[in-house]
Amino acid sequence: MFDIVSLAFLLITINASGQGENTANKEIQIPESFELGTSDGVISDYSLNTLKEARSLGVKYLEVSTRWFTNMDFEDQKTLAKEMRENAELAGIQLWSIHLPYGNNYDVSAINDSARLQAIDNQKRFIDIASELGVKRMVIHPSVDRIPDIVRNLHIKALRTSLEELIDYSGKRNLSLNIENLPRACLGNSIKPQIRRS
């Protein structure tokens, strides 16, 4: 079932002067030039009926989370991805992107090289799933939470090395790898250069 309540962000519209206007007590308006997309956190499953309901409410694009693929072997993951893709196509919804998993087992900025290489392998598996889904864009976290200043440069160097390999792997599958900006002391919390090239 589609949870329209989760689309609270629609309660902000852009008026003619470009300012946000709270429309909680007014009719929701979406500018004609915008098309509605959201995370799949607002749907209960990828059944054809659920996706058709989402489409009937105006959703055209979905970002896929990897929660659907937990505790499954790779062949079952590929089968599920194919089913999700087919149902989305039948419902008229485009699977726009996938949010790659994050956490210690997926930290491509790990400064322990064996952990970093394992994280790269773990991410490549989901890049293959992204290819099965038919998405063209992937979002990756550049690090786990709160990188201390004393080791920050080491994490940035490890991340750069990992991204070179993952970008090459993604490019061969015609997929775009996009880094999510993160808060606090994570990597990606600033657009300022954080390390000098040697």
C-alpha positions as CSV (number, residue, x, y, z in Angstrom):
1,M,0.0,0.0,0.0
2,F,1.2,3.5,-0.8
3,D,1.6,5.8,2.1
4,I,0.7,9.3,0.9
5,V,1.2,10.7,4.4
6,S,4.9,10.1,4.0
7,L,4.9,12.7,1.2
8,A,4.8,15.6,3.6
9,F,7.4,17.4,1.6
10,L,4.7,18.2,-0.9
11,L,3.3,20.7,1.6
12,I,5.8,23.2,0.4
13,T,5.2,24.9,-2.9
14,I,7.2,27.6,-4.7
15,N,5.3,30.8,-5.3
16,A,6.0,33.2,-8.1
17,S,8.7,35.0,-6.1
18,G,10.5,31.7,-5.6
19,Q,9.9,31.6,-1.8
20,G,8.7,28.5,0.0
21,E,5.1,28.8,1.2
22,N,3.6,26.5,3.9
23,T,0.4,25.1,2.4
24,A,-0.6,22.7,5.1
25,N,-4.1,24.2,5.1
26,K,-4.3,24.7,1.4
27,E,-4.6,22.4,-1.6
28,I,-1.2,20.8,-2.5
29,Q,0.1,22.3,-5.8
30,I,2.9,20.8,-7.8
31,P,4.4,23.0,-10.5
32,E,3.6,21.6,-13.9
33,S,7.3,21.4,-14.8
34,F,8.0,19.1,-11.8
35,E,7.5,15.4,-11.9
36,L,7.0,13.5,-8.6
37,G,9.7,11.1,-7.4
38,T,10.3,9.7,-3.9
39,S,12.2,7.0,-2.0
40,D,10.6,3.6,-1.9
41,G,10.2,4.0,1.9
42,V,6.7,5.1,1.2
43,I,5.6,1.8,-0.3
44,S,5.0,-1.5,1.4
45,D,6.2,-3.7,-1.5
46,Y,7.0,-3.8,-5.2
47,S,3.9,-5.7,-6.2
48,L,2.2,-4.5,-9.4
49,N,-0.9,-3.4,-7.5
50,T,1.1,-1.2,-5.1
51,L,3.1,0.4,-7.9
52,K,0.0,1.0,-9.9
53,E,-1.5,2.7,-6.8
54,A,1.6,4.9,-6.4
55,R,1.5,5.8,-10.1
56,S,-2.2,6.7,-9.8
57,L,-1.2,9.2,-7.1
58,G,1.3,10.9,-9.4
59,V,4.6,9.1,-8.5
60,K,6.7,8.7,-11.7
61,Y,10.1,7.9,-10.2
62,L,11.4,5.8,-7.3
63,E,14.7,5.6,-5.6
64,V,15.3,1.9,-4.5
65,S,16.7,1.1,-1.1
66,T,18.7,-2.0,-0.6
67,R,16.5,-3.1,2.4
68,W,14.6,-5.3,0.0
69,F,17.7,-7.5,-0.7
70,T,18.8,-8.3,2.8
71,N,19.3,-11.9,3.9
72,M,19.2,-13.2,0.4
73,D,21.8,-14.9,-1.8
74,F,22.9,-13.2,-4.9
75,E,20.8,-15.2,-7.3
76,D,17.6,-14.5,-5.3
77,Q,18.6,-10.8,-5.3
78,K,18.9,-10.8,-9.0
79,T,15.5,-12.5,-9.4
80,L,13.9,-10.0,-7.1
81,A,15.5,-7.1,-8.9
82,K,14.2,-8.4,-12.3
83,E,10.7,-8.7,-10.8
84,M,10.8,-5.2,-9.3
85,R,11.9,-3.8,-12.7
86,E,9.2,-5.6,-14.6
87,N,6.4,-4.5,-12.2
88,A,7.7,-0.9,-12.3
89,E,7.7,-0.8,-16.1
90,L,4.1,-2.3,-16.2
91,A,3.0,0.3,-13.7
92,G,4.6,3.2,-15.6
93,I,7.1,4.0,-12.9
94,Q,10.8,4.5,-13.6
95,L,13.3,3.1,-11.1
96,W,15.4,6.2,-11.0
97,S,18.3,5.4,-8.6
98,I,19.4,3.1,-5.9
99,H,20.8,4.0,-2.5
100,L,23.8,1.7,-2.0
101,P,24.1,0.2,1.5
102,Y,26.2,1.9,4.2
103,G,27.7,1.0,7.5
104,N,31.0,-0.7,8.5
105,N,30.7,-3.6,6.1
106,Y,30.3,-1.1,3.2
107,D,32.7,1.7,4.3
108,V,34.8,2.3,1.2
109,S,36.8,4.9,3.2
110,A,38.1,2.3,5.7
111,I,41.8,2.8,6.4
112,N,42.2,-0.9,7.2
113,D,42.9,-2.2,3.7
114,S,41.4,-5.6,4.0
115,A,38.2,-4.1,5.4
116,R,38.2,-1.5,2.5
117,L,38.6,-4.2,-0.1
118,Q,35.8,-6.2,1.4
119,A,33.6,-3.1,1.4
120,I,34.4,-2.6,-2.3
121,D,33.4,-6.2,-3.1
122,N,30.2,-5.7,-1.1
123,Q,29.3,-2.6,-3.0
124,K,30.1,-4.2,-6.3
125,R,27.5,-6.8,-5.6
126,F,24.9,-4.0,-5.2
127,I,26.1,-2.3,-8.3
128,D,25.3,-5.5,-10.2
129,I,21.8,-5.4,-8.6
130,A,21.5,-1.8,-9.8
131,S,22.2,-3.0,-13.3
132,E,19.5,-5.7,-13.0
133,L,17.0,-3.1,-11.7
134,G,17.7,-0.9,-14.8
135,V,18.5,2.2,-12.8
136,K,21.1,4.6,-14.1
137,R,22.2,6.3,-10.9
138,M,23.6,5.1,-7.6
139,V,24.1,7.0,-4.4
140,I,26.9,6.0,-2.1
141,H,27.9,7.2,1.4
142,P,31.6,8.4,1.4
143,S,32.2,7.2,4.9
144,V,30.6,6.0,8.1
145,D,29.8,8.5,10.9
146,R,32.1,11.0,12.6
147,I,35.6,10.6,11.2
148,P,38.1,12.0,13.7
149,D,40.4,14.8,12.4
150,I,43.5,12.8,13.3
151,V,42.7,10.1,10.7
152,R,40.5,12.2,8.3
153,N,43.2,12.5,5.6
154,L,43.8,8.7,5.7
155,H,40.0,8.1,5.1
156,I,39.9,10.6,2.3
157,K,42.9,8.9,0.5
158,A,41.3,5.5,1.0
159,L,38.0,6.8,-0.4
160,R,39.6,8.2,-3.5
161,T,41.3,4.9,-4.2
162,S,38.0,3.0,-3.7
163,L,36.1,5.5,-5.8
164,E,38.5,5.1,-8.7
165,E,37.8,1.3,-8.8
166,L,34.0,1.7,-8.2
167,I,33.6,4.4,-10.9
168,D,35.4,2.1,-13.4
169,Y,33.2,-0.8,-12.4
170,S,30.0,1.3,-12.6
171,G,31.0,2.9,-15.9
172,K,31.4,-0.5,-17.6
173,R,27.7,-1.0,-16.7
174,N,26.6,2.5,-17.8
175,L,25.8,3.5,-14.3
176,S,26.5,6.8,-12.6
177,L,28.0,6.8,-9.1
178,N,27.0,9.8,-7.0
179,I,28.4,10.7,-3.5
180,E,25.9,11.7,-0.9
181,N,26.7,14.8,1.2
182,L,26.7,13.9,4.9
183,P,26.4,15.8,8.1
184,R,28.5,16.1,11.3
185,A,32.1,15.0,10.9
186,C,31.5,12.4,8.1
187,L,33.3,12.7,4.8
188,G,31.3,14.8,2.4
189,N,30.2,17.4,5.0
190,S,31.8,20.2,3.1
191,I,32.6,21.3,-0.4
192,K,35.9,22.8,0.7
193,P,39.1,20.9,-0.4
194,Q,40.0,18.6,2.6
195,I,43.3,17.2,1.4
196,R,46.1,18.3,-0.9
197,R,47.2,16.1,-3.7
198,S,50.8,15.1,-3.3
